[in-house]
Amino acid sequence: MAKLDYDYIIIGAGAAGLLLADALGKDSFFYQKNILILDKDAKKNNDRTWCLREKGKGQFDNLLYKTWNHIAFKGKDFSESYAIAPYTYKMIRGIDFYEHYFEKFKDYSNILFQQEAVKEIEESMGTVVVHTDGNQYICKKVFDSRFNYDMIEADGPYPVIQQHFIGWIIKTPKPVFEVDQATYMDFSIPQKDNTRFMYVLPFQKDTALVEYTLFSEDSIIKNRI
Ligand SMILES: Cc1cc2nc3c(=O)[nH]c(=O)nc-3n(C[C@H](O)[C@H](O)[C@H](O)COP(=O)(O)OP(=O)(O)OC[C@H]3O[C@@H](n4cnc5c(N)ncnc54)[C@H](O)[C@@H]3O)c2cc1C
């Protein structure tokens, strides 16, 4: 067997890669294993926000950016707000999540992060060679969290329908938002023959994340709707 550079390589430092690395980092079985995380991105931007409904306390509560106790739903002829107790609607910003885990990994001497784009993965004789744009690494196992569109497209005769989002953080001249109420699915907007809705997630009375989402075969960037 060729000399190993790492025991495990994790491709992608998104939610999946970072949670896996954390699970390995705190498990005594893996203390002696060398782990490399590779991502083409430095993960220093707030590239997304996650929102979830949860009853009571949750494992990511230390990372919450905002919570809401009321949710509004809207349709063409419908508009209602509901108190959602015992649930809370919780928001985590990607950047807070990434920073938290990179900080935590400073305590795991066996985990290293490198910003490199993976080009190719080769398996042979019980080892895996990961080729990046500048290096190659030999390891025992690779955990690859990159999304593989080709696999899904090859999976059947039907088009792949994607749910995609575009959002803006807006500031209004006057206070207009109810800070404890998230507008969750506002279907009152034109549907244009598919399914579209808005989110309004207020941070303050005059500041909110406004998101538009729709399901369609082509991405929102291509459509420029
Ligand atoms: C705007 C937005 C809002 C969302 N909101 C929610 C939500 O509210 N609730 C929810 O549950 N889900 C939500 N999702 C979905 C959720 O973000 C994803 O399901 C989840 O973040 C995916 O995590 P992941 O680690 O699997 O993939 P990713 O986060 O996509 O991680 C993959 C990583 O691989 C890296 N990578 C890609 N190619 C290479 C390469 N060649 N070499 C090295 N690295 C590479 C990427 O840079 C990336 O960091 C949202 C997604 C988006 C985009």
Ligand as a Chemical Component Dictionary entry (heavy atoms), coordinates in Angstrom:
data_LIG
# 
_chem_comp.id                   LIG 
_chem_comp.type                 NON-POLYMER 
_chem_comp.pdbx_formal_charge   0 
_chem_comp.three_letter_code    LIG 
# 
loop_
_chem_comp_atom.comp_id 
_chem_comp_atom.atom_id 
_chem_comp_atom.alt_atom_id 
_chem_comp_atom.type_symbol 
_chem_comp_atom.charge 
_chem_comp_atom.model_Cartn_x 
_chem_comp_atom.model_Cartn_y 
_chem_comp_atom.model_Cartn_z 
_chem_comp_atom.pdbx_ordinal 
LIG C1  C1  C 0 -30.162 29.828 -0.045 1  
LIG C2  C2  C 0 -30.366 28.467 0.610  2  
LIG C3  C3  C 0 -31.232 28.370 1.690  3  
LIG C4  C4  C 0 -31.434 27.149 2.292  4  
LIG N1  N1  N 0 -32.270 27.082 3.367  5  
LIG C5  C5  C 0 -32.419 25.930 3.994  6  
LIG C6  C6  C 0 -33.204 25.866 5.168  7  
LIG O1  O1  O 0 -33.758 26.872 5.583  8  
LIG N2  N2  N 0 -33.326 24.680 5.814  9  
LIG C7  C7  C 0 -32.690 23.566 5.315  10 
LIG O2  O2  O 0 -32.799 22.494 5.917  11 
LIG N3  N3  N 0 -31.965 23.601 4.196  12 
LIG C8  C8  C 0 -31.815 24.749 3.526  13 
LIG N4  N4  N 0 -31.059 24.801 2.405  14 
LIG C9  C9  C 0 -30.476 23.598 1.898  15 
LIG C10 C10 C 0 -29.191 23.393 2.679  16 
LIG O3  O3  O 0 -28.401 24.561 2.602  17 
LIG C11 C11 C 0 -28.401 22.360 2.098  18 
LIG O4  O4  O 0 -29.169 21.188 2.042  19 
LIG C12 C12 C 0 -27.151 22.107 2.968  20 
LIG O5  O5  O 0 -26.529 23.323 3.337  21 
LIG C13 C13 C 0 -26.243 21.280 2.129  22 
LIG O6  O6  O 0 -25.058 21.076 2.857  23 
LIG P1  P1  P 0 -23.961 20.160 2.246  24 
LIG O7  O7  O 0 -22.809 20.185 3.172  25 
LIG O8  O8  O 0 -24.539 18.839 1.866  26 
LIG O9  O9  O 0 -23.591 20.844 0.846  27 
LIG P2  P2  P 0 -22.899 22.229 0.568  28 
LIG O10 O10 O 0 -23.173 23.241 1.610  29 
LIG O11 O11 O 0 -23.229 22.548 -0.851 30 
LIG O12 O12 O 0 -21.354 21.861 0.697  31 
LIG C14 C14 C 0 -20.617 21.323 -0.354 32 
LIG C15 C15 C 0 -19.263 21.995 -0.297 33 
LIG O13 O13 O 0 -18.464 21.412 -1.309 34 
LIG C16 C16 C 0 -17.638 22.425 -1.826 35 
LIG N5  N5  N 0 -17.192 22.014 -3.159 36 
LIG C17 C17 C 0 -17.931 21.918 -4.279 37 
LIG N6  N6  N 0 -17.172 21.503 -5.296 38 
LIG C18 C18 C 0 -15.919 21.342 -4.803 39 
LIG C19 C19 C 0 -14.671 20.918 -5.352 40 
LIG N7  N7  N 0 -14.554 20.566 -6.644 41 
LIG N8  N8  N 0 -13.596 20.847 -4.554 42 
LIG C20 C20 C 0 -13.684 21.179 -3.221 43 
LIG N9  N9  N 0 -14.831 21.589 -2.658 44 
LIG C21 C21 C 0 -15.930 21.662 -3.424 45 
LIG C22 C22 C 0 -18.528 23.668 -1.861 46 
LIG O14 O14 O 0 -17.757 24.860 -1.890 47 
LIG C23 C23 C 0 -19.311 23.501 -0.570 48 
LIG O15 O15 O 0 -18.727 24.217 0.500  49 
LIG C24 C24 C 0 -30.803 26.002 1.795  50 
LIG C25 C25 C 0 -29.927 26.125 0.702  51 
LIG C26 C26 C 0 -29.694 27.331 0.123  52 
LIG C27 C27 C 0 -28.742 27.425 -1.054 53 
# 
loop_
_chem_comp_bond.comp_id 
_chem_comp_bond.atom_id_1 
_chem_comp_bond.atom_id_2 
_chem_comp_bond.value_order 
_chem_comp_bond.pdbx_ordinal 
LIG C1  C2  SING 1  
LIG C2  C3  SING 2  
LIG C2  C26 DOUB 3  
LIG C3  C4  DOUB 4  
LIG C4  N1  SING 5  
LIG C4  C24 SING 6  
LIG N1  C5  DOUB 7  
LIG C5  C6  SING 8  
LIG C5  C8  SING 9  
LIG C6  O1  DOUB 10 
LIG C6  N2  SING 11 
LIG N2  C7  SING 12 
LIG C7  O2  DOUB 13 
LIG C7  N3  SING 14 
LIG N3  C8  DOUB 15 
LIG C8  N4  SING 16 
LIG N4  C9  SING 17 
LIG N4  C24 SING 18 
LIG C9  C10 SING 19 
LIG C10 O3  SING 20 
LIG C10 C11 SING 21 
LIG C11 O4  SING 22 
LIG C11 C12 SING 23 
LIG C12 O5  SING 24 
LIG C12 C13 SING 25 
LIG C13 O6  SING 26 
LIG O6  P1  SING 27 
LIG P1  O7  DOUB 28 
LIG P1  O8  SING 29 
LIG P1  O9  SING 30 
LIG O9  P2  SING 31 
LIG P2  O10 DOUB 32 
LIG P2  O11 SING 33 
LIG P2  O12 SING 34 
LIG O12 C14 SING 35 
LIG C14 C15 SING 36 
LIG C15 O13 SING 37 
LIG C15 C23 SING 38 
LIG O13 C16 SING 39 
LIG C16 N5  SING 40 
LIG C16 C22 SING 41 
LIG N5  C17 SING 42 
LIG N5  C21 SING 43 
LIG C17 N6  DOUB 44 
LIG N6  C18 SING 45 
LIG C18 C19 SING 46 
LIG C18 C21 DOUB 47 
LIG C19 N7  SING 48 
LIG C19 N8  DOUB 49 
LIG N8  C20 SING 50 
LIG C20 N9  DOUB 51 
LIG N9  C21 SING 52 
LIG C22 O14 SING 53 
LIG C22 C23 SING 54 
LIG C23 O15 SING 55 
LIG C24 C25 DOUB 56 
LIG C25 C26 SING 57 
LIG C26 C27 SING 58 
# 
